[in-house]
Amino acid sequence: MELADFVLRCCLAIAVGLLFSLDLPRKEWYWGIKAFLLLALGTALFAFFASRITHGPALFLPTLAIAASLFGGAAILHTKALSEGFSRASLIWIVMAVSLFLGGGWIFFGVVAAILVGMVMLFFKASLEKQEVLLSQYAMDIEVQKIGTLEKLEKMIASLRLRVQEKSVLKHDTIHVRLSYLATPVTHLVFSRRLFRLKGVANILQI
């Protein structure tokens, strides 16, 4: 009976890791799915053993908290856009938290938490798909005077999440960046205003 309970908890944790990893971009599915599965299963195993040892939670919870902080911090640091980094870090924390419930024996609470998080993710995904209908194509030729300005431009593109379709950089006396991207009219307006305020941009031509 105890073996069946152990297998059930591990299977539920694996299912949670699998489902939440599907929120990652398709190009990251191979490593992302593997990482989330192992993360969920590892957390559930920690919680399972902690629930069967005297003072187990007091011993294992600080370790899991440190691990969650490290994984989340790594996700934030290795992502160009800060908002995307926080989104991935929060997904890691949620997977660990739900797996902690499941592995610790609070299966009902773990399942309810997973369903609630899944509903929130589906809501935002539906909102994003609705927003994509409003995307328009824009093209610009941006004259940049300094390499440092080019780096700031890259960060700006990442932070606004412009859907870059084509980008080329031509170096003469100055640097010309030809950029074609998809964005909502509001995002395009914000990007244009930031470009005009960016030091080192000599000329902006909309194509």
C-alpha positions in Angstrom: 0.0 0.0 0.0 2.8 2.4 0.9 4.6 1.6 -2.4 1.4 2.4 -4.3 1.1 5.7 -2.5 4.8 6.5 -3.3 4.3 5.7 -7.0 1.1 7.8 -7.1 2.8 10.9 -5.6 5.8 10.5 -8.0 3.5 10.1 -11.1 1.4 13.2 -10.1 4.6 15.2 -9.7 5.9 14.1 -13.1 2.5 15.0 -14.7 2.7 18.5 -13.1 6.2 19.0 -14.4 5.2 17.9 -17.9 2.1 20.1 -18.1 3.8 23.2 -16.9 6.9 22.7 -19.1 4.6 22.9 -22.1 4.3 26.7 -21.4 8.0 27.1 -22.5 8.8 28.0 -26.2 8.8 25.1 -28.6 12.5 25.4 -29.3 13.2 24.8 -25.6 10.9 21.8 -25.2 13.6 19.1 -25.3 15.7 20.5 -22.4 12.9 22.3 -20.7 10.6 19.3 -20.4 13.5 17.1 -19.1 14.5 19.8 -16.6 10.9 20.4 -15.3 10.2 16.6 -15.0 13.4 16.1 -12.9 12.7 19.2 -10.9 9.2 18.1 -10.0 10.2 14.5 -9.3 13.2 15.6 -7.2 11.0 18.0 -5.1 8.4 15.3 -4.6 11.0 12.8 -3.4 12.5 15.3 -1.0 9.0 15.9 0.4 8.1 12.2 0.6 11.2 11.3 2.6 10.9 14.4 4.8 7.3 13.4 5.7 8.6 10.1 7.0 11.5 11.4 9.1 11.3 13.0 12.5 11.8 16.8 12.1 12.0 16.0 8.4 10.3 19.2 7.2 12.5 21.3 9.3 15.6 19.7 7.7 14.5 19.6 4.1 12.4 22.8 3.6 15.4 25.2 4.0 17.3 23.1 1.4 14.4 23.3 -1.0 14.0 27.0 -0.4 17.7 27.6 -1.3 17.4 25.4 -4.4 14.3 27.3 -5.5 16.1 30.6 -5.1 19.1 29.4 -7.1 17.0 27.9 -9.9 14.8 31.0 -10.1 17.8 33.4 -10.0 19.5 31.5 -12.8 16.3 31.7 -14.9 16.2 35.5 -14.4 19.9 36.1 -15.1 20.0 33.9 -18.3 17.0 35.6 -19.9 17.4 38.9 -21.9 14.0 40.3 -21.0 13.5 40.8 -17.3 9.8 40.1 -17.4 10.4 36.8 -19.2 13.0 35.8 -16.7 10.6 36.5 -13.8 7.9 34.5 -15.6 10.2 31.5 -16.0 11.4 31.8 -12.4 7.8 31.9 -11.1 7.0 28.8 -13.1 9.9 27.0 -11.5 8.7 28.0 -8.0 5.2 26.9 -8.8 6.3 23.5 -10.0 8.4 23.0 -6.9 5.6 24.2 -4.6 2.9 21.9 -6.2 5.4 19.0 -6.2 6.1 19.7 -2.5 2.4 19.3 -1.7 2.1 16.1 -3.8 5.2 14.5 -2.4 4.3 15.5 1.2 1.0 13.7 1.0 -1.3 16.8 0.6 -2.5 15.4 -2.8 -5.9 17.2 -2.8 -4.2 20.6 -2.2 -1.6 19.9 -4.7 -4.1 19.0 -7.4 -6.3 22.0 -6.6 -3.2 24.3 -6.8 -2.1 22.8 -10.1 -5.6 23.3 -11.6 -5.8 27.0 -10.4 -2.3 27.7 -11.9 -3.3 26.0 -15.1 -6.5 28.1 -15.4 -4.5 31.3 -14.9 -1.9 30.2 -17.5 -4.7 29.3 -20.0 -6.4 32.7 -19.4 -3.2 34.6 -20.2 -2.5 32.4 -23.2 -5.9 33.1 -24.6 -5.4 36.8 -24.0 -2.1 36.7 -25.8 -3.6 34.8 -28.8 -6.3 37.5 -28.9 -3.6 40.2 -28.9 -1.7 38.6 -31.8 -4.7 39.3 -34.0 -3.9 43.0 -33.5 -0.3 42.7 -34.5 0.9 44.8 -37.5 4.1 44.7 -39.5 6.6 47.6 -39.2 10.0 48.3 -40.7 12.7 50.8 -39.8 16.2 51.9 -40.9 17.9 53.1 -37.7 21.2 55.0 -38.0 23.4 54.3 -34.9 26.6 56.2 -34.1 28.0 54.0 -31.3 28.3 50.2 -30.5 27.0 50.9 -27.0 23.9 52.4 -28.5 23.4 49.2 -30.6 23.6 47.1 -27.4 20.9 49.4 -25.8 18.8 49.0 -28.9 19.0 45.2 -28.5 17.9 45.4 -24.9 15.0 47.6 -25.8 13.8 45.2 -28.5 13.9 42.3 -26.0 12.2 44.3 -23.2 9.3 45.3 -25.5 9.1 41.7 -26.9 9.0 42.8 -30.5 8.5 39.9 -32.9 11.5 40.5 -35.1 11.0 39.1 -38.6 14.2 40.3 -40.1 17.2 42.3 -38.9 20.4 43.3 -40.6 23.3 45.5 -39.5 25.4 47.4 -42.0 28.6 49.2 -40.9 29.9 52.2 -42.9 30.8 55.5 -41.3 27.9 54.9 -39.0 25.9 51.7 -38.2 22.6 51.1 -40.0 20.2 48.7 -38.5 17.4 47.5 -40.7 14.6 46.1 -38.6 11.3 44.4 -39.6 9.0 43.4 -36.8 5.5 42.6 -35.6 3.9 44.6 -32.8 0.7 46.2 -31.7 0.3 49.9 -32.6 0.7 50.9 -28.9 4.0 48.9 -28.6 5.2 50.4 -31.9 4.5 53.9 -30.6 6.3 53.2 -27.3 9.3 51.8 -29.3 9.4 54.8 -31.6 9.3 57.3 -28.7 12.1 55.4 -26.9 14.2 55.4 -30.0 13.9 59.2 -30.4 15.1 59.6 -26.8 18.0 57.2 -27.1 21.4 58.9 -27.2 23.5 57.8 -30.1 20.7 57.4 -32.6 21.3 59.8 -35.5 18.4 59.1 -37.8 15.3 57.0 -37.9 13.6 56.2 -41.2 10.3 54.2 -41.4 10.2 52.0 -44.4 
